[in-house]
Amino acid sequence: MSEIQKKVQNAINDIRPQIQADGGDVELVAIENNVVKVRLVGHCVGCPMAQLTLKNGIEAYVKERVPEIQKVESV
């Protein structure tokens, strides 16, 4: 696992309890060209707030912790 992968995984692990509290979860799928690809699972699937959670929660936190990351996408 590369250093950037470790940093991203740690950031996701930090925010995961907040997502799990609402019955969802997030999994790191890949990092390609400084774009993080994640899978939202559980109650996040089909939730109208999922995109907001992805951009304002997960992406904002990951980019704060790992400045090399340009964006986070759901796959």
Secondary structure, 3 states (H helix, E strand, C coil): CCHHHHHHHHHHHHHHHHHHCCCEEEEEEEEECCEEEEEEEECCCCCCCHHHHHHHHHHHHHHHHCCCCCEEEEC
